[in-house]
């Protein structure tokens, strides 16, 4: 009898121990392929920050054929990384995304032009061919052109838009006068391809007053009604921001962690370390809490899209501090 009791207690304690070790599953869908742009999440996973929050996080890389809003709408992710223009446009179309955290404080988007095209300022864009990314990335560009009064339909006096693939071939092959680039990626691809910086003219969206928020964390609005989900999301955000803080303090190690997670083998150490340095500039100054002023600027930029604005009206309920406040 005594032995049976001891055995029962031992089994019970083992079950309790198992329950204590059970972790909450969470799937994160990235906006693009594995690279330093997402280092904070890979660092948080590698350094055990998610484990410390009792989370089992699955990080799903993105790609040219993967739209985060579609993934989360289809139940393929709990949280997605997306740019605010894409998220707000998706919200208006029925996918109720809500920004729960904003690790990126500054925009890295640019238009990079060859100087030999004669482009010195935005006033010189008229009549030129400009490479533009689509799949939700075109919204800031269209708003910018509207602000400049430049048509994008190829009509006289406007600009010709070339739907740019996710590469810089059009500027290398002189199919476009300018192409879309990010400070941390495609700009350096042009440099590496043999066009030196002094032969390039760069226009940062941030400096043109048309920047919009990039790389925020979004969830479906309906899930925020679930207190357990909010708690899980808060733990995820807290660990992720810890990952970003570590990446800023240890950029080379963070880049190495990204490389270890690159299943494609396409990334190089030089490129990822350089990218990490640029990415850290964009996350610097952010504690993860979305600044309402940054949100409002993004909304106003999107509403200024002329006859075909990105969104037709200012959204309601598109962001919340509930999760980040719980995480802090």
N, C-alpha and C positions, 0 to 999 in steps of 0.2 A: 504494500500500500504506500509506504514511504517512498519507495523507488519510483512508483507510478506517478506520485505527486511531484517529485523532483523532475521527472521527465516531462510532465505536463507543463510545469513552470518554464523549463528550458525551451520547450517548443513554443510556448506563448511569447517568451522574450525574443526568440528568434523571429517570430512573425512580426512583433512590434518593431524590431530592428529593421526588418525588410520594408515595413511601411515607412519608417523614418527615412530610408534611403531612396524611396520612390521619388522620381523626378517628373516634373511636368514637361511634356513634349511641346516644342514650339518650332515652327518652320518659318524661316526667313527667305523670301525671294529677292535676290539682288536685281538691280536694273541692268547690269551688264556682266561681262565675263569676270572671272577671278583676276583681280588686280588690286593695286594699292589703294584704289578709290574706295575699297571696302575693308581696308586693313583693320579698322577698329573691331569689326565683328570676328574676323579670323583670329585676332590677338586675344579677344575675350574668350574665345573657345580654346585656344592653345594654352593660355595662362590659367585656365580653370576658373575664370570669373563667372561663367555661366554655371559651372558645377557648384560654386559657392552660393549661388542663388537657387539651388535645387532645380536647375533647368537642363533639359536635354535638347539642345538646339541643333537643328539641321539647316545648313546654309546651302541654298540652291543657286548656283550661278545663273546669270541671264545670258542673253545673246540677241542677235539681230531679229530672230523670229519669236522672241519671248516678250510679251507685254505684261508687266507686273499686275495692272488692274484686272486683266483677264484671268490671270493665275489665281488671284485671291478671290475673285468673284466665283470661280469654279471650285473653290475649296482646296486649292493646291498650296496655300500658304496662310499663316496666321498674321504675318506682318510683311509688308513689302517696302523696298527702298524705291522711291520714285521722285521725279521732279514735280514741283507744285503745279506748273501749268498742265501737265499730263493728268495729275490727280484731280485738279479742279474740273478739267474738261470731262474726265470720266465720271465725276460726281454728277455733273449736269446731265450726263447721258444715262444715269441710273445706277452706276456703281458707287454707292455712298461711302467713299473713302474719307477718313478723318486723320489729320496730322496729329500724332501723339508726341513727336519729338523731332527736333531739327538739329542734328549734329553739324551740318554744314552752315556756316554763317555767311560765307561769301560765295559769289558765283565764279566759276572758272571758265565760263563760256566766252569765246572770242570769234571774230571773223578775221582770218589771216589772209592778207593779199600780197601779191607780188608787187614790188615797187615799180618794176618796169611797165606796169599797166597804167601808170600815171595817177594811181589812187593815193591821195595824200590825206583826204578827210572824207567823211560820209557824204559830203556834197558831190563827190566825184563818182558815186556809185551809179548814177543814172547812165543807162546804156550798157552797163557791165553785166557779166554773167557771174552770179554768186552761187556757190555750192551750199546747199541747205540739207540738214538731216531732217527726216520726217519721223513717223511713228511717235508723235507727241513732242518731239524735240524742236519742231518748227515754230511753235507758238511765240516764243520771245522774238524770233526773227521777224515774223509777220507783223507783230506789234511795233517793232522798231521801224520797219519800212513804212508803216502807216503813219507813225510819228514824223517821219521824214517827208511824207507826202509822195512816196514812190510806189507806183503800181507794181504788182508782182505777177501780172498776167502776160508779161512780155510785150505789152503795148509801148508805143513810142514815148520816150521820156521817163520810162520806168526802168526796172531791172529785169533781167532774165534769170529765172530761178532754175538751177540744175539740181535735181533730186540726187543728193550726194549719198553714196554708199558710206558705210562706216570705215572709211579710209581717206587718204588725202591724194589719191591718184589724179583727180581732176586738175589740181594746181600743178602737180608734177608734169602732167602731160599737156598743160596749157589749154585744157578744156574749159576751165573757169578762171576768172581773174582773182577770185577770193574763195576760200572754203571755210566751213565751220570747223573749229578746233576747240579743244579744251586746253587750259594752261598746263595740265599735267599729263597730256597724252599726245593728241594728234599734232600739236605744234612741234613737239620734239621729233615726231616722225618725219616732218618736213625737213627739219634741220639734219636729221640722220640720213635723209635721202640726198643731201648734197646742196641744199639751198641755204646759205648762211643767214643768220639773223639780220645782218645789215642790208639784206636784199628783200626783207619782208616788212610790211606795214601791218601792225596789229591794232585791232579795235576791240577793247574789252567791253562787254555788255555792262559790266559794273560801272565803268567810267562814262558810258553813254546814257546813263540814267534809265536803262530799260532792263536791268538785271531782274531775274526772278529766282525764287528759292529753289535750290537743287538738293538732291539726296536727303530727303526727309523720310521719316518712318511713318507708315500709314497702316491703319487697320479698318475693318468694316464697321460702320457706325453701330449696327445691331449688336455687335459683340461687346460694346462698351456698357451695355445694360447689365452685363454679367459681372458681378463683383469679383468672382474667381478669375475671370479673364483679365480684368483690370489689374488685379494683383500680379498675375503672371507677366503681363505686359510691362508693369512697373519694374519688376525684377530684371526683365530682359533689357529695358532701357538703362537701368542703373549699371548693369554689368557691361553693356555696350559702350556707355560713355567712359567707363573705367578703361575699356579697351582703347578707345580713342586717345585718352590721356596718356596711356602707356606708349602708344604709337608716336605721339609727339615727343615724348621724352627719349624714346629708343627707336628712331626712324629706321636705322639699318636692320635691326633685329626684326622690326615689324615687317619690313620688306621681305626679309628671309622667310618669315612665317607665311606670308602670302605666296611666295614661290613654292613652299612645301605643299600648299593646298591647290596649286595649279595643276589639275589633272591633265590638261591639254599639252603642257610642256612648251607652250608657245611664248611664255614670258621670259625675259632675260633679267639677270641681276642688275645690270646697269640701268635698264629702263625702269624697273620697279623701284630701285632706290631713288632715282631722280623723281619719279612720280610721287613717291612717299613724301619727299621734301615739299613738293608743290601742293599736295593734298593737305598737309599739315597747316599750310597757310590759310586754307579755306575753312578748316575746322577750328582754328585758333579763335578764342574769344567766345566760343559757344559752350554752354553747360548743358545743352540739349533742349533748352526751353525756347520755343518759338517766340520771337519778338513780334507782337501784333503789328508794329510799324512795318516790319519786313513783309508780313502777310498782306497788309493793305497795299503796299507798293506793288507787290506781285499782282494783286487783283486789278488795280488800276491800269497796270501795263497790259494785262490781258483784255481788259474792257476797251482798250484804245485800238482795237484791231480794225478800225474803219468799218466798211460795209459788211465785213465778215469777221466779227470779233471772236476770240477764242471761247469766251463765255458770254452769254447774253445778259446776265445780271449778276450782281454780287452774291456769292454763295452764303448760305447760313449753316452754321454748325460744322464747318469744314475743318476746324481745328479745336483742340481741347488741351488744357493744362492739367486735367485730372490725373493722367498717368504720370507725367513728369513730376508733378508736385508730390505724388506718392513715392516716386523713385528718389527724390532728393532728401 
